[in-house]
Amino acid sequence: MDQQDKTLNKKKRNRLLGWISFGFLLLAIAAIGFIGIQGVLAYVNRDLGSLDFGQMMGFVQATAVFAGLSILTALVSFFIRKQKKGLSSFSMILALLVLLVSGGLVYGYNFVFGSMEHDKEFVELEQEQIHVVQPKEDGQIDFDEKPVVQEKTKEEVEAILSKQELEWEYLVDGDIPEEALPFMNQQSALHPCYLLPGAEQIENILLFGLDRGGASDSVMILSMDRIHKKIKLISLPRDSYIRIPEWGTYTKLAYAYSAGQAKMAVGAINYNYSLNIKNYMTVNFNDVSTVIDMAGGVDVELDYAELDYMNVYKHTGLHVGMNHLNGAEALTYSRMRNSGYGDNEIKRTGRQREVLTSLFNTVRTMPISSYPELIRSCMELCTTSLQSDRLITMLARAVSEGYSIETCALIDKLDYCGMQFGPRNYFYVVYDLDVAGDQLYRLIYEDYYESGYVAENN
């Protein structure tokens, strides 16, 4: 009897590494199976936005680890003379296949998003450093209650600007012409303003399009509205007369980025409009044409003045009405200034939103197989605070759930004054920043925001 037990134990020992290898294989198959089931269910339900791509990549990496351990264990069994090789061989072959699949997924993910410049320093900033407005417990937003900021002296600011070789005016309230003052102080809220429960389902991202000097020639709020299934693009006037809180000085909104990068630009926008935006994306304007060419161009409508402007820049073959523009043509169109009588900031930012809307609609109709290369090219051109998996989720949700696109210009909702003043006689757009903030909340949150301002500011 003892001899039989010894024989049985010996047989078990001879298969031990094979069973261990097979166990690791089962864990690898379970991990990749979980990913597959999630993907199939999301596809069938047309709810790709529900996928947690960060979690999925974690399971892919776990799959690769388990498959690797299965292969390693099988290899060890081959070098032990008394170990049986059948189960180990079977496990190793399947584990190699699983490892190839998981490795391909990891490679594809890194191929698409590995070139993205992720601004880790911005992500590590405290919310107070970018002046994020924290609604009170009941959701109240107080536009008059600005955060207290330690300001630099005029000499410190001028030293920074001199070092950066930036042309900047150090402006204070006293520099505002009397005729512009009424536009800065239009009215106060009659009662408190509130963000209502559910507003957290609307996510806002600041988009900056930089010119050659590093100023934000285009500034937009991209709002992902999961409640109303919308993408909203809201243009902010680049020439807005705003306060840089850390410096105690006023300047154009566009110059905040050139002086202090994303931290100063996002912080200034949150501070002046009482917003709570925590993420941004930046692209150089000249790079936008590359993305447009990759997508196959955009469709825009030209009027007579715009057509004449395009012809000056030797963009021929165009006509009044709907045109299909390539990247270079779309860039000229979106940066067009003073194309004719009546052209203004509203029309200019409208052209920019028209290009982005057309680009998004084009991307939605592209085959899925062309997405990886397009996304990779876009990621190479932008800097963002967003994680790659967050970007995938947002894109997947917008495409799979058929989000509509709405665009508007903030300045179209305001009483404003456009004029030149200051030592350098720069052009500024002056308006009441608190009223502007209220309008932004109305546009972004719709029925999830209760305004305390009077109805004529709708």
C-alpha positions in Angstrom: 0.0 0.0 0.0 2.8 2.4 0.8 4.4 1.6 -2.5 1.2 2.4 -4.4 0.9 5.8 -2.6 4.5 6.6 -3.5 3.7 5.7 -7.1 0.6 8.0 -7.2 2.4 10.9 -5.5 5.2 10.5 -8.1 2.8 10.7 -11.0 1.2 13.8 -9.5 4.6 15.4 -9.1 5.4 14.5 -12.7 2.4 16.6 -13.8 2.6 19.4 -11.3 4.3 22.0 -13.5 2.0 21.1 -16.3 -1.0 21.8 -14.2 0.5 25.0 -12.9 1.2 26.2 -16.5 -2.3 25.2 -17.4 -3.7 27.2 -14.4 -1.8 30.4 -15.5 -3.2 29.8 -19.0 -6.8 29.7 -17.7 -6.2 32.9 -15.8 -4.9 34.5 -19.0 -7.9 33.3 -21.0 -10.3 34.5 -18.3 -8.8 38.0 -18.4 -8.9 38.4 -22.1 -12.3 36.8 -22.2 -13.6 39.4 -19.8 -12.3 42.1 -22.2 -14.0 40.4 -25.2 -17.3 40.1 -23.4 -17.3 43.7 -22.4 -16.5 44.8 -25.9 -19.1 42.7 -27.5 -21.8 43.8 -25.1 -20.9 47.5 -25.6 -21.0 47.0 -29.4 -24.3 45.2 -29.4 -25.8 47.8 -27.1 -24.2 50.7 -29.0 -22.7 52.0 -25.8 -19.0 52.1 -26.4 -18.7 55.1 -24.1 -19.5 52.8 -21.1 -16.2 50.9 -21.6 -13.5 51.7 -19.0 -10.5 51.6 -21.3 -8.1 52.1 -18.5 -9.5 49.0 -16.7 -9.5 47.1 -20.0 -5.8 47.8 -20.6 -5.1 46.6 -17.1 -6.8 43.3 -18.0 -4.7 43.2 -21.2 -1.5 43.6 -19.2 -2.7 40.9 -16.7 -3.4 38.6 -19.6 0.2 39.1 -20.9 1.6 38.4 -17.5 -0.4 35.2 -16.9 0.4 34.0 -20.4 4.1 34.7 -19.8 4.0 32.8 -16.5 2.3 29.9 -18.3 5.1 29.7 -20.9 7.8 30.1 -18.3 6.4 27.3 -16.2 6.1 25.0 -19.2 9.7 25.7 -20.2 10.9 24.8 -16.7 9.1 21.5 -17.0 11.0 20.7 -20.2 14.3 20.9 -18.3 13.2 18.6 -15.5 13.7 15.1 -16.6 10.9 13.4 -14.6 8.2 15.9 -15.5 5.7 14.9 -18.2 5.6 17.3 -21.1 2.1 16.7 -22.7 0.1 19.2 -20.6 3.0 21.7 -20.5 3.3 21.6 -24.3 -0.5 22.2 -24.8 -0.4 25.1 -22.3 2.6 26.7 -23.9 1.1 26.6 -27.4 -2.1 28.2 -26.3 -0.3 30.7 -24.0 1.9 31.8 -26.9 -1.3 32.6 -29.0 -2.8 34.5 -26.0 0.4 36.4 -25.5 0.5 37.4 -29.2 -3.1 38.7 -29.0 -2.5 40.6 -25.7 0.9 41.9 -27.0 -0.8 43.1 -30.2 -3.4 45.0 -28.1 -0.8 46.7 -26.0 1.3 47.6 -29.1 -1.8 49.0 -30.8 -2.7 51.1 -27.7 0.8 52.5 -27.4 0.9 53.1 -31.2 -2.2 55.2 -31.1 -1.6 57.1 -27.9 2.1 56.7 -27.2 3.1 59.9 -29.0 0.6 62.1 -27.0 2.2 64.7 -24.9 0.5 64.3 -21.5 1.0 67.4 -19.3 1.7 65.6 -16.0 2.7 68.8 -14.2 -0.6 70.4 -14.9 -2.5 67.3 -13.6 -0.5 67.5 -10.3 -1.6 71.1 -9.7 -4.0 71.8 -6.9 -7.4 73.0 -8.0 -6.7 76.2 -6.1 -3.7 76.9 -8.4 -6.0 77.0 -11.4 -8.7 78.8 -9.5 -11.4 76.1 -10.0 -14.7 77.4 -8.6 -16.0 75.0 -6.0 -19.8 75.2 -5.7 -21.1 75.4 -2.2 -22.8 72.4 -0.7 -26.2 73.5 -2.0 -24.7 74.1 -5.5 -24.5 77.9 -5.2 -22.1 79.8 -7.6 -21.2 83.2 -6.4 -19.8 85.3 -9.3 -18.8 88.2 -7.1 -16.8 86.0 -4.7 -13.3 85.7 -6.4 -10.6 83.6 -4.7 -7.9 85.5 -2.8 -4.6 85.3 -4.8 -1.1 86.5 -3.7 -0.3 89.1 -6.4 3.2 89.9 -7.8 4.4 93.4 -7.8 4.5 95.4 -11.1 8.3 95.1 -11.0 8.2 91.3 -10.7 5.7 91.1 -13.5 7.8 93.3 -15.8 10.9 91.2 -14.9 9.2 88.0 -16.0 7.9 89.6 -19.2 11.3 91.0 -20.0 12.9 87.5 -19.5 10.3 85.9 -21.8 10.7 88.7 -24.3 6.9 89.2 -24.5 5.2 92.4 -25.5 2.6 92.9 -22.8 0.8 95.9 -21.4 0.6 96.2 -17.6 -3.0 97.5 -17.4 -5.1 98.3 -14.3 -8.7 99.4 -14.0 -7.7 103.0 -14.3 -6.6 102.4 -17.9 -10.1 101.7 -19.0 -11.7 104.6 -21.0 -14.8 106.0 -19.5 -16.9 105.0 -22.4 -16.0 101.3 -21.8 -16.8 101.3 -18.1 -20.6 100.8 -18.4 -19.9 97.5 -20.3 -17.8 96.2 -17.4 -20.4 97.0 -14.7 -23.7 96.1 -16.2 -25.6 94.5 -13.3 -25.4 92.1 -10.4 -27.4 88.9 -9.8 -30.8 89.5 -8.2 -30.6 86.2 -6.2 -28.1 83.4 -5.9 -27.2 81.2 -8.9 -27.1 77.4 -8.5 -25.8 74.3 -10.2 -28.4 71.6 -9.9 -27.9 67.9 -9.1 -26.9 66.1 -12.2 -24.7 68.9 -13.6 -21.7 66.7 -12.9 -22.6 64.6 -15.9 -21.4 67.5 -18.1 -17.6 67.7 -18.6 -15.8 70.7 -19.8 -12.5 71.0 -21.6 -10.6 74.1 -22.7 -9.4 74.0 -26.3 -6.5 76.3 -27.2 -5.3 77.0 -30.8 -1.9 78.6 -30.6 -0.3 81.0 -33.1 3.4 81.2 -33.9 4.0 83.5 -30.9 2.5 81.0 -28.5 -0.7 83.1 -27.8 -4.1 81.3 -27.9 -5.4 82.7 -31.2 -8.5 80.5 -30.6 -10.1 79.7 -27.2 -13.1 77.4 -26.9 -14.9 75.5 -24.3 -15.7 71.9 -25.4 -18.6 70.6 -23.3 -19.4 66.9 -23.3 -23.0 66.8 -22.3 -24.0 63.2 -21.4 -27.5 64.3 -20.3 -28.6 65.8 -23.5 -26.2 63.8 -25.8 -24.5 66.9 -27.1 -21.1 68.3 -27.9 -21.0 72.0 -27.4 -18.3 74.3 -28.8 -18.4 77.8 -27.2 -15.9 80.4 -28.5 -14.4 82.9 -26.1 -13.2 86.2 -27.6 -9.4 86.1 -27.8 -9.3 89.9 -27.2 -11.3 89.8 -24.0 -10.1 92.2 -21.4 -9.5 89.9 -18.4 -7.6 89.9 -15.2 -4.5 87.8 -14.6 -5.0 87.0 -10.9 -1.4 86.2 -10.0 -0.1 89.4 -11.5 -2.9 91.8 -10.6 -2.9 93.1 -14.1 -5.3 93.0 -17.1 -4.5 91.9 -20.6 -6.0 90.0 -23.6 -7.3 86.5 -22.9 -5.0 85.3 -25.8 -1.8 86.4 -24.0 -2.4 84.4 -20.8 -1.2 81.3 -22.6 2.0 82.9 -24.0 3.0 84.2 -20.6 2.1 81.3 -18.4 1.2 78.3 -20.5 -1.8 76.2 -19.7 -1.7 76.8 -16.0 -2.1 80.6 -16.4 -4.6 80.4 -19.2 -6.9 77.9 -17.6 -6.6 79.7 -14.2 -7.4 83.0 -15.7 -10.5 81.7 -17.5 -11.7 79.9 -14.3 -11.1 83.1 -12.2 -12.7 85.6 -14.6 -15.8 83.5 -15.5 -16.1 81.6 -12.2 -15.8 78.3 -13.9 -14.7 74.8 -12.7 -12.7 73.5 -15.7 -9.9 71.1 -14.8 -8.7 69.9 -18.2 -7.4 71.3 -21.5 -6.1 70.4 -24.9 -3.7 72.6 -27.0 -2.7 72.4 -30.6 -0.7 74.7 -32.8 -2.9 76.2 -35.4 -0.6 75.3 -38.3 -0.8 71.6 -37.3 -4.6 71.6 -37.7 -4.2 71.5 -41.5 -2.4 68.2 -41.2 -5.3 66.6 -39.3 -7.8 68.0 -41.8 -5.9 66.5 -44.8 -5.8 63.1 -43.1 -9.5 63.2 -42.6 -10.0 64.1 -46.3 -10.9 67.8 -45.9 -13.9 69.8 -44.6 -17.0 71.3 -46.1 -17.6 75.0 -45.5 -19.8 77.7 -47.1 -18.1 80.8 -48.5 -19.7 84.2 -49.1 -18.3 86.7 -51.7 -16.0 88.5 -49.2 -14.6 85.2 -47.9 -14.0 84.0 -51.4 -12.1 87.2 -52.3 -10.0 86.7 -49.2 -9.2 83.1 -50.1 -8.2 84.2 -53.6 -5.7 86.7 -52.1 -3.9 83.7 -50.5 -3.9 81.9 -53.9 -6.6 79.4 -53.0 -8.1 79.0 -56.4 -10.9 76.8 -57.8 -13.3 77.9 -55.0 -16.8 79.4 -55.4 -19.5 81.1 -53.5 -21.5 78.5 -51.6 -20.5 75.1 -50.2 -16.8 74.2 -50.8 -14.6 71.2 -49.9 -11.4 72.6 -48.4 -8.1 70.9 -47.9 -6.0 71.5 -44.8 -4.2 74.7 -46.0 -7.4 76.2 -47.3 -9.3 75.4 -44.1 -6.5 77.0 -42.0 -6.7 80.2 -44.0 -10.5 80.2 -43.7 -10.5 79.6 -39.9 -7.9 82.4 -39.3 -9.5 84.9 -41.6 -9.7 88.5 -40.3 -11.6 91.4 -41.8 -12.7 89.7 -45.0 -15.0 92.5 -45.7 -17.5 95.0 -44.2 -19.3 93.5 -41.2 -16.7 90.8 -40.5 -16.1 90.6 -36.8 -15.0 88.3 -33.9 -18.4 86.5 -34.0 -18.0 85.6 -37.7 -14.3 84.7 -37.2 -14.9 82.3 -34.3 -18.0 81.0 -36.2 -15.7 80.0 -39.0 -13.4 78.1 -36.6 -16.4 76.2 -35.1 -17.7 75.5 -38.6 -14.3 73.8 -39.5 -14.3 71.8 -36.3 -17.9 70.7 -36.7 -17.3 69.6 -40.3 -14.2 67.8 -39.2 -16.1 65.9 -36.5 -18.9 64.9 -38.9 -16.3 63.7 -41.4 -14.6 61.6 -38.7 -17.9 60.0 -37.7 -18.4 58.7 -41.3 -14.9 57.3 -41.6 -14.4 53.5 -41.4 -13.2 52.4 -37.9 -10.1 50.9 -39.5 -8.8 54.4 -40.3 -9.2 55.7 -36.7 -5.9 54.4 -35.2 -3.7 56.3 -37.7 -5.9 59.5 -37.5 -6.0 59.5 -33.7 -2.2 58.8 -33.5 -1.5 61.8 -35.8 -3.8 64.0 -33.7 -2.1 62.9 -30.5 1.3 63.8 -32.0 0.1 67.4 -32.5 -1.5 68.1 -29.2 -0.7 68.6 -25.5 -3.3 67.7 -23.0 -4.0 67.1 -19.4 -6.3 64.2 -20.2 -5.3 60.6 -19.9 -5.4 58.6 -23.1 -8.1 56.2 -21.8 -10.3 59.2 -21.0 -10.0 60.5 -24.6 -10.9 57.1 -26.0 -14.0 56.9 -23.8 -15.2 60.4 -24.8 -14.7 59.7 -28.5 -16.3 56.3 -28.3 -19.3 57.7 -26.5 -19.8 60.6 -28.9 -19.6 58.3 -32.0 -21.6 55.3 -30.7 -24.4 57.4 -29.0 -24.8 59.8 -32.0 -24.0 63.0 -30.1 -25.3 66.2 -31.9 -23.0 69.2 -32.1 -24.0 72.8 -31.1 -21.8 75.8 -31.5 -22.0 79.4 -30.4 -20.0 82.5 -29.6 -20.1 83.9 -26.0 -19.8 87.4 -27.4 -23.0 87.0 -29.3 -24.8 86.8 -25.9 -23.3 89.9 -24.4 -23.4 93.7 -24.5 -19.7 94.6 -25.3 -17.5 97.3 -26.4 -14.6 96.8 -28.8 -12.0 99.5 -28.8 -8.3 100.4 -28.7 -6.6 101.7 -25.5 -3.6 101.3 -23.3 0.1 102.4 -23.9 0.4 100.2 -27.0 -3.1 101.0 -28.3 -4.1 97.4 -28.5 -7.6 96.3 -29.4 -9.7 94.9 -26.5 -13.2 93.5 -26.2 -14.7 94.8 -22.9 -17.7 93.3 -21.2 -19.1 92.4 -17.7 -17.2 89.2 -16.8 -19.7 88.1 -14.2 -22.6 88.4 -16.7 -20.4 86.5 -19.2 -19.8 83.8 -16.6 -23.6 83.5 -16.0 -24.1 83.2 -19.8 -21.5 80.4 -20.0 -23.3 78.5 -17.2 -26.6 78.8 -19.1 -25.0 77.6 -22.3 -23.1 74.7 -20.8 -25.6 73.4 -18.2 -28.9 74.5 -19.6 -31.8 73.2 -17.4 -29.2 72.1 -14.7 -28.4 75.7 -13.9 -30.6 78.2 -12.1 -29.5 81.8 -12.9 -30.0 84.7 -10.6 -29.7 87.3 -13.3 -32.6 89.0 -15.1 -34.2 87.5 -18.2 -32.9 90.0 -20.8 -29.4 88.5 -20.5 -30.7 85.2 -22.0 
